[in-house]
Amino acid sequence: MSGAGFLLAVNFLIAQCFCMFFLAVSARSRNRVAARWFAGTYAVASLSTLFEFLVAYAPPARLWAILAFAAMLGGMLMLRIGVGHLYGLRTNRWVLAAIFVAFVALDYVIYDLPRGTLAHALPYQTPFAVALGMSAFAVWRARPASFVDRALIVLLALTSVHFLAKAYAAVLAGAGNTAKDYLASQFALVSQSMGAVLIVTVGLMLLCVLVLEIVAEEKGNAEVDPLSGLLNRRGFDNRIDALLAGAGPHGLILCDIDHFKSVNDTHGHQGGDNAIRAFGEALRVAAPVGALVARIGGEEFALFLPNTGKEATLLFAQTLRATRAVAPIPGLPPAVRITASFGVAEVTRGEPLRFAMRRADDALYAAKNAGRDCVRQAEPPAVVLEVVKRAN
């Protein structure tokens, strides 16, 4: 086997590995359709290596040569469909099909032209450059913000240009007089070496885009409470520091569903879950844009209102209390009403979050001690700090 033949075999195996990688990723990815198209890209394009072998060893050479061209081009156009799914772009598959047919017809027309000349090499390589250029343009059109997406644009563009460069390399290195001579030519060794590098780099970059999306989604899921759909304590803590850096003052509200244990005892855990869902949804709908809303405990919730003073925060909490006191709970008897107690604190600039949370928590307990279904305002920070100093 020649060096070029060996590289063809290596490229085939690499392509099969990437096909399996993309299929495995599709099981976890939100963009599973795109991942499957990428798997198809490598599966179909890898067939070109088998057809290249058949060109040299099994007649009719013309048929295998055209099939090798069609398999590579088809795989690249499938890549464009996958990119469209990945970045939410519309893809006209009829146009891609027309491009495929036109370029395969062009390959048939130029088949008998002398090899190793621009007259043959340039029309042969240009369709591949066009197909990959379409994918690069599609990613660019999606206006990606991440470094990985921008790197993918550059890589696809370079790969597209590389096919045009291969046309001139075929002239300089010599591609053989006929299709059968290709595997024994110096150009085949250069072409397959470059192809191996590009197969790996493009595949790794696409996998990187998909894996980063999976990681981001898993991280997001780890910060969301599955029952209420709100942030959990981790998500709340991870996001609040950036908001605390604002000029302030900020509003902090802690609230707790009243007599939640009796809800569970009377209506079962399903009834308790319905109460948490309804209360969480009410908080989410009422919260202004930019606010953080989280379920930080069993039946305890927190709201952080950036750049909101104590009067506005107190009024907001009073409105929430009054609304929940009269709203029915889906899944519970119509006569059942769920109330809540609220503790409100104003967070001043530079105040540690743990102190603000403690003040709001003290106000929440004051509301419960006052009979529940009410709102209490926290002591100013200076008062709590003085109490802490005396306790220590």
N, C-alpha and C positions, 0 to 999 in steps of 0.2 A: 504493500500500500504506500502511495506517495505521501509526502508531508501534507499536501493539500487534502488528500483523502482522509488522513488521520484527523485533521482539523475539522473536516466535515462531520466525522463521527462524533468528535468532542462537542461540536456545536449542537448536534442533534440531542445528545444526552443533556447538555445544559438547558436546552429549550424544554425538554420533558420535565426536568426538575422544576423549572419556573412554572410550568403548567400546573404541576402538583402543588407548588407553594401557593399560587393564586387560588386554586380550588380550596385549599385548607383555610386561607384567609377569608374566603367568601363565607365560610360557616359562621364567622364572628363579626364580619364587617357590616355596617349599615349600608355600605355601597356594594352589596353582594353581587348585584347585576354587573357592575363595572368590573369587579374582580373576575367574574366568570368570562366576560368578554376578553379580559387580558389573558386568562388561561387559554381561551380559544385562539388568541393571537399567536401564542407560542406553539400551540399544538399544530395549527395549520401551517405557520411559517416553517416549522421544523420539517415538514414533508418535502420542502424544496431540497433538503440535503439528500433524502432518499432518491429523489428524481435525478439529482446531479450524478449520483452513482450509476443510475440506470442509463443515463446518457452515454457514459463511457463503456458500459458492459452489456447493454441489451438494446437491440433495435426495437422500434424505430427511434433514432436519436432526436428527430424533430419533435415528436410527441412528448418525450420526457423533458426536453429542454423547455418547451412551452409550459408544461405542467409545473416545472420548477419555478419558472418566472411567475406563473399564476398563483402558486402557493405562497410565495414570498409577498407578492403584492396583496393578495387576499388577507394575509395575516396583518399587514400594515394598515389596511383599511378597517379591519376589525378593531385594531388599536384605536383608531379615530372614533369608533362607536363607543368603545369603553371609556375613552376620555370624555365623551359627551355625557355619559351617565355619571361619571365621577364628579364632574363640575356643573351638572344641571343644565346642560346646553341641548338645544334641539338639534337632532341629526337627521338629515334627509337621506334615508338609506337608498332611495331610488337614484339619487344623484351619485352616491358612492357606487352603486351597482353599474350605472352608466359609465363612470370613470373606469371601473374595473374592466368592463367589456371593451372599451375603447383602447385601453393600454395593452390588453392581451392581444387584441387585433393588431396593434402596432408592432408588438413583438413578433407576431407571425409574419408580418410584412418584411421586417428587417432581418429575418432569420438567415437568409442566404447572402447578406452583405458580408464583405470581408471582415473577419475578426481582427481585433487589435487596431481598428481605425475609428476615428471619431464618428464617422458616418453610422457605424453600428453601436459603438460603446455609449455615446451620448443619449440616443433615443432609448437604449436599453436601461440605463441607470436613472434617467430623469423621472420615470414614473415612481420609483421608490423615493426619490427626493421629494416629489410632490406629495405623496401619501404621508410621509412623516412631517413635512412642512405644514400640512393641514392640521395634524395633531398639535404641533407647537403653536400654531395660530389659535387653535381652539382654547388651549390652556391660557394663552395670553389674553384672549377675549373675555375669559372668565374673571379677569382682574384679580388674580390670586394675591393674597397678602403675605403668606408665609414664605420663608426662605426656601423650603423644600419645593414648593410649587414653582417658584422662580427658577430654581436650579433645574427643574424638569423642563421648563421652556428652553433654557440654554442647551441642555443635553439633547433634546429632540431636534432643535435647530442645527446643532453641530452634526448630529447623525444624518440629517437631511443633506447638509452641505457635503458631508463625506461621500455620499453616493455620487455627487457630481464630480468630486475629486477622483473617484474610482474610474470614471470614464477616461480621464487623462492618464491615470496609472495603467489602465489596460493598454493604452497606446505605447507608453514608455517601457513597460515591463514585458508586454507581449502576452496576449490571451490565447494564443494558438490559432491555427488556421480554420479549425472547425469546432463545433460544440464538443466533440469527443476529445479534442486536444486540451480542453480547459483544465482538467485535473493535473495534467503533466506540466502546465505552464507556471512560470514564476509569478504571474499575476494572481493565480488561484491561491498560492501560498499567502501572498500579501492580503488578498481580499478576505480569505477565511480567518486570518489572524485578527484583522480589524473587526470582522464580524463577531468574533468571539468576545472581544472586549466590549463592543457595543451591546451585544445581547445581555451581558452581565450588568453593565452600568444602567441601561434603560430599565431592565427588570428590577434591579435593586432600588432604583429611584421610585418606580411605581409601587413596589412593595412598601417602601418607606412612607409614601403618602397614605397608603391604606392602613398601615400599622399605626402611624401617628394618629389617624382618625379614630382607630379602635381604642388607643390609649386615652385620648381625650374624652371619648364617650364613657369609658370605664371610670375615669376620674370624676366625670360629671355625675354618673350614677352613684358613686361612692359618697357624693355630697348631697344627695337628694333623699328625702324620707319617702319610702315607697307607698306609705299609706295615705299621707296628706298631699304628696306631690310638691311640698315645700322643701326648702333647704333643711338639712339636718344641722346638728351643732357644729360638725366639722365644716360644712359649707358656709355656715354663718361666720365662724371664726376666720376662715380663710379669706373671706371677702370684706370683712368689716374694717380691716386696717387701712385699706386704700380710701374708704369713705371717711374714716376718722381724721385723715390728713387734711380734709377740707377746713375752711375757715371756721365753720360752726357758728353758733351752737347747734347741736344735733338733738334729736328726740329719740328716746329709748322707751319702749313699752314692753313689759312682761305681762302675760295674761294666762290665766289658768281656768279650765272648765270647772264649773262648780259641781260638787257632788258627783264626780265622774264615776266613782266606785258604785254608787247606787244605780247609775245608768247601766253599768255592766251587770250588776246583780239582777236588775229588773228585766232588762231587754236582751241580756246575753252579750257576749263579746262582739257579735255582729252589730248589735245596736250601738255599742261603744265605738266601733270602727266607723259606723255611719256618722256619729256625732263628731268625731275627729275630722273626717273628710269634709263634712259640711262647714265646720268651724274654720278649717284651713282654707277652704275655698272662699269663704266670706272675707277672710283676712287678705287673701291674694287679690281678690277683685277690688276691695276697698283701698288697698295700699297705693300710694302715688308712684309715678314712674321714678325709678332710681332707688326705691326703698328696698330694704332687705326684710324678707319674711321667712321665718324658720320655725320648725317644730323642734324644740331643744330638749324635750323630755316627754314623758308619757302623755300627759294632757296639758303640757305647758308650751307656750308659744312666745316668740320674741319678734318685735318689729323695730327696725332701726330706720329713722327718718332723717336723712342727711339735710343739713342746713335748715333745720326746723326748730323754732323756739319753743319754750315750755308752754306758752298759751295755746299755740296751734297744736302741739302734741297732745295736750290735755283735752282740747276740744275734739280732736280726732278719736281719742280713746273713749270719750263720752258717747260719741256717735256710734262707735263700734258696739259698745255695751248696750245702748238702746236698741240697735238693729237686731242684735242676736237675741235679745230678750223676747222679741215678738216673732222671730222667724221660725217656721217649722223645720223639722229635720227629716229629710227623705229616708224612708225605711222605718221610721218610728211612728207611733200613733199620732194623729193630727193634734191632739190636745197636749202632747209633750213639748215642753220648751226647755231649751238648754241655755243657761246663763253662764256668765264668766266674770271673774274678778280681774282688775287691771291695776298694775303699778307703773307709774310714769316718772321718768327722770330726764332732766336736761343734762346732756353731756357737754361739758365745757372743753375748750381747746387745751390739749395737753393732759387731760385727765385720763389715767389708765382705765382701760375698759373694765377691768375686774372691779374697780371701785364703783363705776357707773352701774354695772350689773348688780352689785350688792345693794346699792341705794334703791334701784328699781325693785329688787327682790323684797327688800324690807317694806316698800310701799305696797307690794302685792300682798304680803302677809297682813299688813294693816287693813287692806280691803277685805280680806277673808275674815279677820277678827271683827270687822265692823258689820258682819252679817252677809258678806258675799254680794255678788251682782252690783258692784259699785267700783268707782275709780278713786285711787288715792295717789297723791303726788309725793315724790320722794323728798327727803331733806336735802338741802344744798350740800355740795361736796365738802365744804369746810366743816360742817357739823359732823359728817361721817368720819372725816379724817381725825377730828378731835376725839371721837369715840374710840377709833382704832388705836390712837396713841395711848389713851388711858388704859385700854385693855392690854396693851403690850407693856 
